[in-house]
């Protein structure tokens, strides 16, 4: 089995490293530094290429059996479309803002299985919701999630395992949630709450547009929301940057040159938010599902708390995200899920065998979702 991993960022490298234990893996990226990190630690083949040149994919991917897309969100949709046009099965973790379902018929025509949004949230949160949706009548679903450094360094008290531009979009894209069966749209960063977590302490939660596909695939559930977790004070700092225009996309003239403020901000934040090797950090997610099972009121909670793995020197956000992606990829590889088209995880979770497979795959790697 030959697998191509598109993107060798922090998460992409974790994906490639894990898959290389069982498969012939090649990693593609335009950043030689990212590829060098991978070469030094693994036997993964590394090829430098500009993945924005989608027209080259047919030749690039012709010898591979499965593709994993771990490119930045702004190029995710076109990358997925190009992969499907090549007739290749794919697990996608790029979290692009476009509607992936418009590619469903193309995937069916090309005889392709495409699993999208296969990370933590979206990803595991969708899978868990889909599984319990097959067991009970759900009245409400709430997901709170965040990845944070253990060492709180001012001013941001935050590190980003993803591209800063993708994180900024979480702060600027309007957040949608379901209330009494209606889609409500509010600005991101709204509805702030302080929540106390064991092992972590108090975090602040705020609206982000993380429900994505379940707004439509699970629209029979009247109340659903997803919120991001950060250390207290992060919201006001980001709002100040936003109000001052640091995230604006319209060009301004600076010393005779036209620049977009958001590009400058992203470049600055890349250095501010870039995790250093060995930085202690953690991922936390809490899911609360309420409803009725066999006429009995039921409340189900899942809690994920995962830390930096000192043994493998793998950041938690890379582990929890990358291993989840690989679990879904292995569903395709092992033909446990072989329907053709584009599928988010909630449409896979109703199959208990698939649900158990993903959970066990993560558990074997020390990523454990505790249910109560």
N, C-alpha and C positions, 0 to 999 in steps of 0.2 A: 504494500500500500504506500503510494507516494503522495505526500501532502505538501501543499504550498501555503505558507503563512505570509499574508500580505501586510507588512508593517512590522518593524522591529523596535518599537518603543518599549517602555517598561512592561506593559501587559503583553504585547506581541512576543517579546523575548521569553516570557514565562510560558506562554502558550506553546511556542516552538520547543522549548526545553522539555516540557512535560510530554508532548507528543513524540519527541525523538526517542523516548525510552522504548517505544513499541513500533515506530514507523520510520520510514525514510522521509525526512523533513527538509525542506528548503525554505529559507527566509528571504524575503525581498524587501528592500527599503532603499531610499535614495541617500540616507544618512550613513556615511561610512563609520562614524563613531558608534552608532547603535549596532551595526553589524560586527564591528570589532569586539564589542563587549560579549556578543553571542559567540563569536569564534573562539574566544579565550576560555569560555566555560563549557562549551558543548561540542558535539560532532556535527551540529547542524550545518548544512551547506548554506552559504550566504552569497547573495547576488545583489549588487548595487543597481538599482533601476528606479526611474521616476514613475511611480504608480499612477500619477495623474494622466499619463499617456495611455488611456484605455484602449486605443485602437491597436496597441501591440499585444493585448492580452491573449488573442487566439494562438499566437505563436509561443508566447511566454508560458501559457498554462497547458499546452497540448498534452504533455506527458504526465499530468497529475490526475489522481483519482478523486481528490477532495481538496477544496480550497477553504481556508479560514481567512476572513477579512477583518483585519484589526487596524484599518486606516483611520485617520481623524474623521470626525463626523461630517465636516464640510465636503468631503469627497466620497463619503460612504455610499450614497445612493447610486451615483454613476458607476462606482466600482462594482457594486452588487449587480447592476444591470449588465455590465460588461461580462461578469463571471457567468451569469445565467445565459447570456447570448453565446458563450463558449460551450454551453451544455454541461457545466460542471456543478456537482452538488457542493453546497456551501453552508458553513456556519458563520454568521455575521455578528460582529460585536462593535460595529462602528457608531451605532446610536445616532443615525442621521435624522434630521427633522422632517424629511419628506415622507409621504405615505407609501410604505413598502407594498401595500396590497395592490397598487396599480401594476406591479410586476408579477402578480399571481398567475395570470393567464399566460404570460410569456414563459414563466417557469414550467407550467403544465405542458405547453407546446414543445419546450426543449427537454422535457422529461427530467426536470431538475427538482431536487428537494433542497429548499432553502429555509434554514432556521435563522430567524433574526432576533436581535435584542437578547442574545443569550449570555448575559452577564449576571450581576447581582440584582440590581434594580435599575432599569428593567432587566428581567431575566428570571432569577430564582423567585422573586416575588410573584411574577406572573405564573410560573410553574406551580407554586404552592396554591395560589388562588384557583387555578384551573383544576387542580386535584380535589380541593375541598368543594368546589362547585359541583363536582360529580357525586358528592356524598350528602350534601345538605342544601337547603334553601338559604342563600346568603342574603342578609339584610345590609351588612356594611363591611367594608374592607378599608383598612388603614395601614400604610407602610411608612416607616420613618427610617432613614438610612443616611450614613455618612462615613467617610474615611478621613481620619485625622492624625496628626503627629502627636506623640506622647509629650514631647517637649513643646511648650507653648511659647513661641517667640513672637513678640510684637513686631509690626502692627497686625499682621494677618492671622497669626496662629493657625496657619494652614499650609499644607503641601499638596501638590496636584500630581498624581501619577499619570494623568491624561494631559492632552494639549491644553494650554491655558485658554485658547479660543473656545474650546468645547465647554470648559467650566464657566467662562463668561456668558455663554449662551444660556446656561442654566439660570443665570441671574437676570437675563434680559428677555427671554422668551416668555410670553404670558402663560400663566399656569392654569390648567383646566382640571376641574374635579366634578364629581357627580353629587348632587344634593337633591333628595326626593325625586330622583329620576331625571333631573335636568342638568345639562352641562353648564357649569358656572365658570366664567373666566375672570381671573384676577391677576394683578401684576405679580411676577415672581418676587420673592422675599416678603410677601404679605402674610397676615395671620400668624405672627410670631408667637411662639409658646416656649416656656422653659420646662424642660423635661429632665427628671433625675434618672440616671442609669447606674446600676451597680457596676463597680470596677472603673467607672468613667467619671461619675459625678453629674453635674448639671450641664446640659447642652441646650442650645436654642434651636427650635425647628421652624421651618418656614416653607411656604408653598413653592413647589417647582413643577414643571410640566412633565412629570415622570410616569403618569398613568399610560400615556401613549396608546397602544393598540387596545388595551382592555376597556377604554372608553366606549369602544364599538363592539368588541367581541363579548364583553360582559355587561352590556348596557341594561340587562334585566336586574342588575344589582343596584338598588336605589341610591346608596351612599358609598362613594369611593374617593379616597384622597391619598396623595403621596407627598411627603415632606422631607426636605433635606436637613441634616443635622450638622451644626457647626458649634464652636465654642462661643459662649455669650459675648456679644459685642461685634461679631463679624458682620451682621446685617447692617448696622449703622455705618460701618466702614465702607462696605460695598455701595450702599445707597449714596454716600457722600461722593464717591468716585463717579457714580452714574449721573448724579445731578450736576456735577462739575463738567460733564461732557467727555470723560475719559473713554467711554464705550461708544461714542458716536461713530457712525460709519461714513458720514459725509466728509469729504476732504477739506482740509484747511491749509492755508499757505504759511509755511514756516521758513523764513530766510530764503524765499524764492522757490521753495520746493513744496509740492502738494503732497500731503500725507493724510492718512486716515487715523484719527486719534486711537481707534480700537487696535490698529496694528502696532502702534507705538506702545500702548498699554500692555498688549499681549507680549511683546518682546521684553518689556521690563518685568512683568509678572513671571515670565518663564524662569528668570534667574531667582526671583523672590520665592517662587513656589516649587522650584525643582528640588526633589528630595535628594539628599546626599547618601551615598552608599552606607548602609548600616543604620540609618535613621530609624529609631523605634517609632512605630505607628500602629494603628489599629483600624479595623472596620467594624462598625456596629449597625445592625438592622433589627428592627422590631416590627412584626406583622401582627395585626389584630383582626380576626375574622369573627363576625357575629351572625347568628342565624338560627335555623331550626333543622334538627335532624330527627326523623321519626317522631314528629310532634313535640320534641323536647328542645327547649332553648339551649343553645350551645355557644360557647366562646372559646375560640382556639387562638393561641398565641405562639409565635415562633420568635426565638431570639438567636441572633448570630453575633458572637463576639470573637474576633480573630485578630491575632497580633503578628507582627513581623517574625518570620521564621529565621532564627539565628543560625540554624544548622545549614540550611540551603541558601541563606542570605537573600530570601525572597520577601519583598514587601507584602503585607497583608492584602492591600487592595489589588495587587497583581495576582496573588494566590486565589482570592475569592472570586475575582472576575475571570481570570484566565482559566482556572480549573473548571469553572462552570461552563465556559465556552467549550472546553475540551470534552466535557461530559456530553453536551449536546452533539458535538462532532462525532463522538463515539456511538451515539444513537444511530447516526447515519451509517457509519462504518460497519457496525454490527447488524445493520438492517432491522433494528428494533423499531425504527420509524422510517418508513420509505414512501410515504404519500408524496405526490408531486404537487408543487406549488410553493407559495410563500407562507410560512407558519411562524407566528410568535409562540413563546413557550406555554402560554395558557391553553392553547389548542392541542398541546402535547400532554399537559399535566393530567388531563382526564383519564389517560391510560395509566393505570396503576403500575404496570411493569416499567414503563418509561420513567415515571416519577421515582420509583424505588431505585432504578438504575442510576439516575442522576444523583440522588441523595447518597447512595453508597459510594459512587465515584468520588464525591467530595469528602465523605467521611474517611475513606482510605488515605486521603491526603491531608487529613487533620482539620478540614473545614466542616464544622458541625453546626447544624441547625437544631437547636433544642426546642421541642414542642411541649406545650402544656395546655 
